[in-house]
Amino acid sequence: MGGIGILRLSGTRALAIGEAISNSKLKPGVIQFRQFFDADGVVLDHGLCLYFVAPHSFSGEDCVEIQAHGGPIVLDMLLERLCELGARLAHAGEFSERAFLNGKLDLTQAEAIADLITSGSRAATRAAMRSLEGRFSRQVHALVEEIINLRAYIEAALDFAEEEIDFLNNSDISRRLEECSRHLQQLLEQAEHGRTLQEGLSVTLAGLPNAGKSSLLNYLAGYEAAIVTEIEGTTRDVLREHISLKGIPLKITDTAGLRESENPVEREGVRRAWETIAQADVIIYLVDSSKGLTPADQKIIDELAGDNLQLVYSKTDLLDADLPREPDALYISALDGSGMEQLIARITGQAADFNQDSQVFMARRRHVDALLRARNCIQRAGQTFNTACSGELMAEDLREAQQCLNEITGEFGSEDLLGRIFSTFCIGK
């Protein structure tokens, strides 16, 4: 319910239906006050009408917008009348899909519309707007142009088979491949940052049973999201909370304590814990500071070793103040809040830096996957050049790299991919 409700028509019959419901002629590019009638000529409502002539509309088709009063019943009656006149209800994302199919937007720009609507922070909103304005697309197109030029150079050599080896050996292909790979890596890093803004940073809390994972989850969430007891193995499933720290959306996951167990329910919880850990952007491994680092902890830490692992000593409120502490270790208490600011800084890390970056654009996991595949193709072409110097194999690798990049902007892609993407949009977009 609101002061104004907007109904949008798009398609070849938009003008005819708009004129029928208003019982008047509509002029393009002019805001007109009109009454809206039912089939018996009874006034349903009155408001404003706007007519956009193709291709000068959002969807690239003839469009009519009716701005009526925002009551649900009024809007339902108007929708019913529009359908009686030959319209149908739009599918989720259908207006954006038509804009894409009619060349008004590329696929990254269309996705940026949905990201702009659902953005969970100001930084995410700004990044989505940069994508909508085409910043991401321009960088992808520049990379595609590099690859096309390189393909043309190599395929020209294939036209002169007897001179191919000398032609390739005397070229600067190696330098150009390295440059292309470097540009791809830079774009991939930016896309990873944008993906984090769009999806949120995935943070998993791990450790032995009763290490303080659930207490930390409750502290960060700001309420009792998980049951906390002194009984080991209380948490047997994966608990997820969505929060925001320093403007970064976070998906915090509490997991079952990592240990061997004869209990089938706990064993399943541990299996799910390892599965969640493998997918995390940041792993917070908690050690009960009152017990210290045990051999069982060390064994798990050795398995988890990586740049995304943060070792944290919990329950410092139980620790004797006179006991020595590891100088580089992080000590926290979910009871009195000590060490939490440092922990939050560790969690957000670089994400807090690129949250302020005016160059970051919005990206999705599919974009990152496509860039990774393109980078692998370019690297494979470089290996082929250094070992076999085969023009045919290099040309095929470059063709695949170009195809991966074209998937991002939608210049190459299956109907199934488009269907999945636009089905995630809200109705009316």
C-alpha positions as CSV (number, residue, x, y, z in Angstrom):
1,M,0.0,0.0,0.0
2,G,1.3,3.4,-0.9
3,G,0.5,6.8,-2.4
4,I,1.3,5.8,-5.9
5,G,1.2,2.4,-7.7
6,I,2.8,2.1,-11.2
7,L,1.6,-0.3,-13.8
8,R,3.9,-0.8,-16.8
9,L,2.9,-2.2,-20.2
10,S,5.5,-3.3,-22.8
11,G,4.9,-4.7,-26.3
12,T,3.3,-4.1,-29.6
13,R,-0.2,-3.6,-28.2
14,A,0.9,-1.4,-25.3
15,L,-0.4,1.8,-26.9
16,A,-3.8,0.2,-27.9
17,I,-4.4,-1.2,-24.4
18,G,-3.3,2.1,-22.7
19,E,-5.7,4.1,-24.9
20,A,-8.5,1.6,-24.3
21,I,-8.3,1.7,-20.5
22,S,-8.1,5.5,-20.5
23,N,-10.6,5.9,-23.4
24,S,-8.4,8.6,-24.9
25,K,-5.4,9.2,-27.2
26,L,-1.9,9.1,-25.7
27,K,0.9,11.3,-27.0
28,P,4.5,10.1,-26.9
29,G,6.8,11.8,-24.4
30,V,4.0,13.7,-22.7
31,I,2.7,13.2,-19.2
32,Q,-1.1,13.2,-19.4
33,F,-3.7,13.1,-16.6
34,R,-6.3,10.4,-17.4
35,Q,-9.2,8.5,-16.0
36,F,-9.1,4.7,-16.1
37,F,-12.3,2.8,-16.9
38,D,-13.6,-0.8,-16.5
39,A,-15.5,-2.7,-19.3
40,D,-18.8,-0.9,-18.4
41,G,-17.3,2.5,-18.6
42,V,-17.2,3.0,-14.8
43,V,-14.2,4.9,-13.5
44,L,-11.8,2.7,-11.6
45,D,-9.3,5.4,-10.8
46,H,-7.5,8.4,-12.2
47,G,-3.8,9.3,-12.5
48,L,-1.0,9.9,-15.0
49,C,-0.2,8.2,-18.2
50,L,3.2,8.1,-20.0
51,Y,3.7,6.7,-23.5
52,F,7.2,5.8,-24.7
53,V,7.7,4.9,-28.4
54,A,10.1,2.1,-29.3
55,P,13.0,2.0,-29.2
56,H,13.1,4.9,-26.8
57,S,12.0,3.0,-23.7
58,F,13.5,0.8,-21.0
59,S,12.6,-2.4,-22.8
60,G,13.2,-1.1,-26.3
61,E,9.5,-1.7,-27.1
62,D,6.4,0.5,-27.1
63,C,5.7,1.1,-23.4
64,V,2.9,2.7,-21.4
65,E,3.2,3.5,-17.7
66,I,0.1,4.2,-15.7
67,Q,0.6,5.9,-12.3
68,A,-2.5,5.3,-10.3
69,H,-3.2,5.3,-6.5
70,G,-1.2,2.7,-4.6
71,G,-4.0,0.7,-2.9
72,P,-3.7,-3.0,-3.6
73,I,-7.4,-3.4,-4.5
74,V,-7.3,-0.5,-6.9
75,L,-4.2,-1.9,-8.6
76,D,-5.7,-5.4,-8.8
77,M,-8.8,-4.0,-10.5
78,L,-6.6,-2.1,-13.0
79,L,-4.5,-5.2,-13.6
80,E,-7.6,-7.2,-14.2
81,R,-8.9,-4.7,-16.7
82,L,-5.5,-4.6,-18.6
83,C,-5.6,-8.3,-18.9
84,E,-9.2,-8.2,-20.2
85,L,-7.9,-5.9,-22.9
86,G,-5.2,-8.3,-24.0
87,A,-2.2,-7.9,-21.7
88,R,-0.8,-10.6,-19.5
89,L,1.2,-10.5,-16.3
90,A,4.9,-10.2,-16.7
91,H,7.3,-13.0,-15.7
92,A,10.0,-12.2,-13.1
93,G,12.6,-10.1,-14.8
94,E,10.8,-10.0,-18.1
95,F,11.1,-6.3,-18.7
96,S,14.9,-6.5,-18.1
97,E,15.1,-9.6,-20.3
98,R,13.3,-7.7,-23.1
99,A,15.7,-4.8,-22.6
100,F,18.6,-7.2,-23.0
101,L,17.2,-9.0,-26.0
102,N,16.5,-5.6,-27.7
103,G,20.0,-4.4,-27.2
104,K,19.2,-1.7,-24.5
105,L,21.4,-3.4,-21.9
106,D,24.0,-6.2,-21.9
107,L,23.7,-9.0,-19.4
108,T,25.9,-7.5,-16.7
109,Q,23.9,-4.3,-16.8
110,A,20.7,-6.2,-16.6
111,E,21.9,-8.1,-13.6
112,A,23.1,-4.9,-12.0
113,I,19.5,-3.7,-11.9
114,A,18.5,-6.6,-9.7
115,D,21.7,-6.1,-7.6
116,L,20.9,-2.4,-7.2
117,I,17.4,-3.2,-5.9
118,T,18.6,-5.9,-3.4
119,S,21.9,-4.3,-2.4
120,G,22.6,-4.6,1.3
121,S,24.9,-1.7,1.8
122,R,25.8,1.7,0.4
123,A,29.0,0.4,-1.1
124,A,27.0,-2.4,-2.8
125,T,24.6,0.1,-4.2
126,R,27.4,2.3,-5.6
127,A,29.1,-0.8,-7.1
128,A,25.8,-1.9,-8.7
129,M,25.4,1.5,-10.3
130,R,28.9,1.3,-11.7
131,S,28.0,-2.0,-13.4
132,L,24.7,-0.6,-14.6
133,E,26.6,2.3,-16.2
134,G,28.7,-0.3,-18.1
135,R,32.1,-0.1,-16.3
136,F,32.4,-3.9,-16.0
137,S,31.2,-4.5,-19.5
138,R,33.7,-2.0,-21.0
139,Q,36.6,-3.9,-19.3
140,V,35.3,-7.2,-20.6
141,H,35.0,-5.8,-24.1
142,A,38.5,-4.5,-24.0
143,L,39.8,-7.9,-23.0
144,V,37.8,-9.5,-25.8
145,E,39.3,-7.1,-28.3
146,E,42.8,-8.1,-27.1
147,I,42.0,-11.7,-27.7
148,I,40.4,-11.1,-31.1
149,N,43.5,-9.2,-32.3
150,L,45.7,-12.0,-31.0
151,R,43.5,-14.7,-32.7
152,A,43.7,-12.8,-36.0
153,Y,47.5,-12.6,-35.8
154,I,47.8,-16.4,-35.1
155,E,45.2,-17.5,-37.6
156,A,46.9,-15.4,-40.2
157,A,50.0,-17.6,-39.7
158,L,47.9,-20.7,-40.2
159,D,47.0,-19.4,-43.7
160,F,50.7,-19.8,-44.6
161,A,51.3,-23.3,-43.2
162,E,54.9,-23.6,-44.6
163,E,55.9,-20.4,-42.8
164,E,53.9,-20.9,-39.6
165,I,56.7,-21.9,-37.3
166,D,59.0,-19.0,-38.3
167,F,56.1,-16.6,-38.2
168,L,55.1,-17.6,-34.7
169,N,58.7,-17.7,-33.4
170,N,59.4,-14.2,-34.7
171,S,56.4,-12.7,-33.2
172,D,55.7,-11.1,-29.8
173,I,52.9,-13.5,-29.0
174,S,54.5,-14.5,-25.7
175,R,54.4,-10.9,-24.5
176,R,50.9,-10.3,-25.7
177,L,49.7,-13.5,-24.0
178,E,51.3,-12.5,-20.7
179,E,49.7,-9.0,-21.0
180,C,46.3,-10.5,-21.6
181,S,46.7,-12.9,-18.7
182,R,47.7,-10.0,-16.4
183,H,44.7,-7.9,-17.5
184,L,42.5,-10.9,-16.8
185,Q,43.9,-11.4,-13.4
186,Q,43.3,-7.7,-12.5
187,L,39.7,-7.9,-13.7
188,L,39.3,-11.2,-11.8
189,E,40.4,-9.5,-8.5
190,Q,38.0,-6.7,-9.0
191,A,35.2,-9.1,-9.8
192,E,36.0,-11.1,-6.6
193,H,35.6,-7.9,-4.6
194,G,32.3,-7.1,-6.4
195,R,31.1,-10.7,-5.7
196,T,31.8,-10.2,-2.0
197,L,29.7,-7.0,-2.0
198,Q,26.9,-8.8,-3.9
199,E,26.8,-12.1,-2.1
200,G,28.5,-11.2,1.2
201,L,31.6,-12.5,2.8
202,S,31.3,-16.1,3.9
203,V,32.7,-16.6,7.4
204,T,32.7,-20.0,9.1
205,L,33.3,-20.6,12.8
206,A,35.2,-23.9,13.4
207,G,36.9,-25.7,16.3
208,L,36.6,-28.5,18.7
209,P,33.4,-29.0,20.7
210,N,32.7,-26.3,23.3
211,A,35.4,-24.0,21.9
212,G,33.0,-21.0,22.0
213,K,31.7,-20.9,18.4
214,S,28.0,-20.5,19.3
215,S,28.8,-17.8,21.8
216,L,30.7,-15.9,19.2
217,L,27.9,-16.3,16.7
218,N,25.4,-14.9,19.3
219,Y,27.7,-12.0,20.0
220,L,28.1,-11.0,16.3
221,A,24.4,-11.6,15.5
222,G,23.3,-9.5,18.5
223,Y,20.8,-12.1,19.8
224,E,20.6,-15.7,21.0
225,A,20.8,-17.4,17.6
226,A,22.4,-20.6,18.8
227,I,21.9,-22.7,22.0
228,V,24.9,-22.4,24.3
229,T,25.6,-25.0,27.1
230,E,28.6,-26.5,28.8
231,I,27.7,-29.8,27.2
232,E,30.1,-30.7,24.4
233,G,28.5,-31.3,21.0
234,T,25.4,-29.1,21.6
235,T,25.6,-27.7,18.0
236,R,25.0,-30.6,15.5
237,D,23.9,-28.7,12.5
238,V,25.0,-25.7,10.4
239,L,23.6,-22.4,11.7
240,R,23.7,-19.3,9.5
241,E,23.2,-15.7,10.2
242,H,23.3,-12.7,7.8
243,I,24.8,-9.5,9.4
244,S,26.8,-6.4,8.3
245,L,30.2,-5.4,9.7
246,K,31.9,-2.2,8.6
247,G,29.4,-2.0,5.7
248,I,30.3,-5.5,4.5
249,P,27.5,-8.1,4.3
250,L,28.5,-11.2,6.1
251,K,27.2,-14.8,6.1
252,I,28.3,-16.1,9.5
253,T,28.1,-19.9,9.9
254,D,28.4,-21.8,13.1
255,T,29.3,-25.5,12.7
256,A,29.4,-28.7,14.8
257,G,32.5,-29.3,16.9
258,L,35.2,-31.2,14.8
259,R,35.8,-34.6,16.4
260,E,35.3,-38.3,15.8
261,S,32.0,-39.5,17.1
262,E,30.0,-42.8,17.2
263,N,26.7,-40.8,17.2
264,P,25.4,-40.8,13.6
265,V,23.7,-37.4,14.1
266,E,26.9,-35.8,15.3
267,R,28.9,-37.5,12.5
268,E,26.6,-35.9,10.0
269,G,27.0,-32.5,11.7
270,V,30.8,-32.9,11.5
271,R,30.6,-33.8,7.8
272,R,28.5,-30.8,7.1
273,A,30.9,-28.6,9.1
274,W,33.8,-29.7,6.8
275,E,31.7,-29.1,3.7
276,T,30.9,-25.6,4.9
277,I,34.6,-24.9,5.9
278,A,35.7,-25.8,2.3
279,Q,33.4,-23.1,0.9
280,A,34.3,-20.3,3.3
281,D,36.0,-17.0,2.4
282,V,37.2,-16.7,6.0
283,I,37.7,-19.5,8.6
284,I,37.7,-18.5,12.2
285,Y,39.3,-21.4,14.1
286,L,38.5,-21.1,17.8
287,V,40.6,-22.5,20.6
288,D,39.5,-22.6,24.3
289,S,42.2,-20.4,25.8
290,S,41.6,-22.0,29.3
291,K,42.7,-25.4,27.8
292,G,45.2,-24.1,25.3
293,L,46.2,-25.5,21.9
294,T,45.7,-29.2,22.0
295,P,47.2,-31.9,19.7
296,A,43.7,-32.3,18.3
297,D,43.5,-28.6,17.5
298,Q,46.9,-28.6,15.9
299,K,46.0,-31.6,13.6
300,I,42.9,-29.7,12.4
301,I,44.8,-26.4,11.9
302,D,47.4,-28.2,9.8
303,E,44.5,-29.4,7.5
304,L,43.0,-25.9,7.3
305,A,46.3,-24.0,6.8
306,G,45.7,-21.2,4.3
307,D,45.5,-17.5,3.8
308,N,41.8,-17.5,4.8
309,L,42.4,-19.1,8.3
310,Q,42.3,-17.0,11.4
311,L,43.4,-18.6,14.7
312,V,41.5,-17.1,17.7
313,Y,41.7,-18.0,21.4
314,S,38.2,-17.7,23.0
315,K,36.9,-17.5,26.6
316,T,39.7,-15.2,27.8
317,D,37.4,-14.2,30.7
318,L,38.3,-17.7,32.1
319,L,42.0,-17.2,31.6
320,D,44.3,-16.2,34.4
321,A,45.5,-12.6,33.7
322,D,49.0,-13.5,34.8
323,L,49.4,-16.4,32.4
324,P,51.6,-15.6,29.3
325,R,49.9,-15.2,26.0
326,E,51.2,-15.7,22.4
327,P,52.3,-12.3,21.2
328,D,50.7,-12.5,17.7
329,A,47.6,-14.4,18.7
330,L,44.1,-12.9,19.0
331,Y,42.3,-13.4,22.3
332,I,38.6,-12.7,22.7
333,S,35.7,-13.1,25.1
334,A,32.1,-13.2,23.9
335,L,31.1,-12.6,27.6
336,D,32.8,-9.2,28.1
337,G,33.5,-8.3,24.5
338,S,37.3,-8.0,24.8
339,G,39.2,-8.5,21.6
340,M,36.1,-8.2,19.5
341,E,37.1,-5.0,17.6
342,Q,40.4,-6.6,16.6
343,L,38.5,-9.8,15.5
344,I,36.0,-7.8,13.4
345,A,39.0,-6.0,11.7
346,R,40.5,-9.4,11.0
347,I,37.3,-10.7,9.5
348,T,36.6,-7.8,7.2
349,G,40.3,-7.3,6.4
350,Q,40.8,-6.3,2.7
351,A,37.0,-6.3,2.2
352,A,36.7,-3.1,4.3
353,D,39.3,-1.5,2.1
354,F,37.6,-2.2,-1.2
355,N,34.3,-1.3,0.4
356,Q,35.6,2.3,0.0
357,D,37.1,1.7,-3.4
358,S,35.5,3.9,-6.0
359,Q,36.6,1.5,-8.8
360,V,34.8,-1.7,-7.6
361,F,31.9,-2.8,-9.7
362,M,29.2,-5.4,-8.9
363,A,29.9,-8.9,-10.0
364,R,28.4,-12.4,-9.4
365,R,29.8,-15.8,-9.0
366,R,29.1,-16.7,-12.6
367,H,31.2,-13.8,-13.7
368,V,34.1,-14.9,-11.5
369,D,33.7,-18.5,-12.8
370,A,33.8,-17.2,-16.5
371,L,36.9,-15.1,-15.8
372,L,38.6,-18.1,-14.2
373,R,37.9,-20.3,-17.2
374,A,39.1,-17.5,-19.6
375,R,42.3,-17.1,-17.6
376,N,42.9,-20.9,-17.7
377,C,42.5,-20.8,-21.5
378,I,45.0,-18.0,-21.9
379,Q,47.5,-19.7,-19.6
380,R,47.1,-22.9,-21.6
381,A,47.7,-21.0,-24.8
382,G,50.9,-19.6,-23.2
383,Q,52.1,-23.1,-22.3
384,T,51.3,-24.4,-25.8
385,F,53.4,-21.5,-27.3
386,N,56.3,-22.3,-25.0
387,T,56.3,-26.1,-25.6
388,A,54.7,-27.0,-28.9
389,C,54.4,-23.6,-30.6
390,S,51.2,-25.0,-32.3
391,G,49.1,-22.3,-33.9
392,E,46.0,-24.5,-34.2
393,L,46.0,-25.3,-30.4
394,M,46.6,-21.7,-29.4
395,A,43.9,-20.5,-31.7
396,E,41.4,-22.9,-30.1
397,D,42.4,-21.9,-26.6
398,L,41.9,-18.2,-27.5
399,R,38.5,-19.0,-29.0
400,E,37.4,-20.7,-25.8
401,A,38.7,-17.7,-23.7
402,Q,36.7,-15.3,-25.9
403,Q,33.6,-17.4,-25.6
404,C,34.0,-17.4,-21.7
405,L,34.2,-13.6,-21.7
406,N,31.2,-13.3,-24.0
407,E,29.1,-15.3,-21.6
408,I,29.6,-12.5,-19.1
409,T,28.0,-9.8,-21.2
410,G,25.5,-12.2,-22.8
411,E,26.9,-12.1,-26.4
412,F,27.2,-15.9,-26.1
413,G,25.0,-18.0,-23.8
414,S,22.3,-20.6,-23.7
415,E,18.6,-19.8,-23.2
416,D,18.8,-21.9,-20.0
417,L,21.4,-19.5,-18.6
418,L,19.3,-16.5,-19.5
419,G,16.2,-18.1,-17.9
420,R,18.0,-18.8,-14.7
421,I,19.4,-15.3,-14.5
422,F,16.1,-13.4,-15.1
423,S,14.0,-15.7,-13.0
424,T,15.9,-14.3,-9.9
425,F,14.6,-10.8,-10.6
426,C,11.5,-9.3,-8.9
427,I,8.2,-8.9,-10.7
428,G,8.0,-5.6,-12.6
429,K,11.7,-5.7,-13.5
